Amino acid sequence: MNFEDELYHLAREIDAATAAVATTARDAEHSPSEWRLPGELGTVTVSGAGELTAVTLDTTEMHQYSAAALSRALLRGIQEAEHHADRRRRDAIAAVVTDRDLS
């Protein structure tokens, strides 16, 4: 194989790898992440991109919390759900990179 052919095949491999990473990132961004709040308080859901999409609270459970404790639990749940979504997206991309030996 001559030099131009090698470059052509290398460029095609790079294009395929880039497309695989982009597809994986896009798929991960469309996969919601749910985080359970303490006890049976409820759940927080974020998109795969980390955007808050839903908060579900059990009203009978929330009466056991002061306003300050409830707001801390909600904020912590949102932060954890966002972190989980980001970690899941990064792990999915890393798996593609590793599978394709792009490291």
C-alpha positions in Angstrom: 0.0 0.0 0.0 1.4 3.4 -0.9 1.6 6.4 1.4 -1.5 8.1 -0.1 -3.6 4.9 0.5 -2.4 4.7 4.1 -3.3 8.3 4.7 -6.7 7.8 3.1 -7.4 4.7 5.3 -6.2 6.5 8.4 -8.5 9.5 7.7 -11.4 7.1 7.2 -10.6 5.4 10.6 -10.5 8.9 12.2 -13.8 9.9 10.7 -15.4 6.6 11.8 -14.1 7.0 15.4 -15.2 10.6 15.5 -18.7 9.6 14.3 -18.8 6.8 16.9 -17.9 9.2 19.8 -20.4 11.8 18.5 -23.2 9.2 18.3 -22.4 7.9 21.8 -22.4 11.4 23.3 -25.7 12.2 21.5 -27.3 9.0 22.7 -26.1 9.6 26.3 -27.6 13.1 26.2 -31.0 11.7 25.4 -31.0 9.1 28.2 -32.5 10.5 31.4 -31.0 9.9 34.8 -33.1 9.5 37.9 -31.9 10.1 41.4 -33.8 8.9 44.5 -34.1 11.4 47.3 -33.6 10.4 50.9 -36.0 7.9 52.4 -39.2 7.7 50.3 -39.2 11.5 49.6 -39.3 11.1 45.9 -37.1 11.4 42.8 -35.2 13.9 40.7 -34.9 13.3 36.9 -32.4 15.1 34.6 -31.8 14.7 30.9 -28.6 13.0 29.8 -27.3 16.5 29.3 -27.9 17.3 32.9 -31.0 19.5 32.5 -33.6 19.1 35.2 -36.7 17.5 33.7 -38.8 16.4 36.7 -39.1 16.4 40.5 -41.5 14.0 42.1 -42.3 14.3 45.8 -44.3 12.2 48.1 -46.3 14.8 49.9 -46.9 12.6 52.9 -43.1 12.2 53.3 -42.2 15.8 52.7 -44.1 16.9 55.8 -41.4 15.2 57.9 -38.9 17.8 56.7 -38.4 21.4 57.6 -38.4 23.8 54.7 -34.6 24.1 55.0 -34.0 20.3 55.1 -36.4 19.8 52.2 -34.6 22.4 50.1 -31.2 20.9 51.0 -32.5 17.4 50.0 -33.9 18.7 46.7 -30.7 20.6 45.9 -28.5 17.6 46.8 -30.7 15.3 44.7 -30.5 17.6 41.7 -26.7 17.9 42.0 -26.3 14.2 42.3 -28.6 13.5 39.3 -26.6 16.0 37.2 -23.3 14.5 38.3 -24.6 11.0 37.6 -25.7 12.0 34.1 -22.4 13.6 33.3 -20.4 10.6 34.6 -22.5 8.2 32.6 -22.0 10.3 29.4 -18.2 10.5 30.1 -18.1 6.7 30.8 -19.9 5.9 27.6 -17.6 8.0 25.5 -14.5 6.5 27.3 -15.8 3.0 26.5 -16.0 3.9 22.8 -12.6 5.4 22.8 -11.2 2.3 24.6 -13.0 -0.1 22.2 -11.6 1.7 19.2 -8.2 2.0 20.8 -8.1 5.8 20.5 -6.3 6.5 23.7 
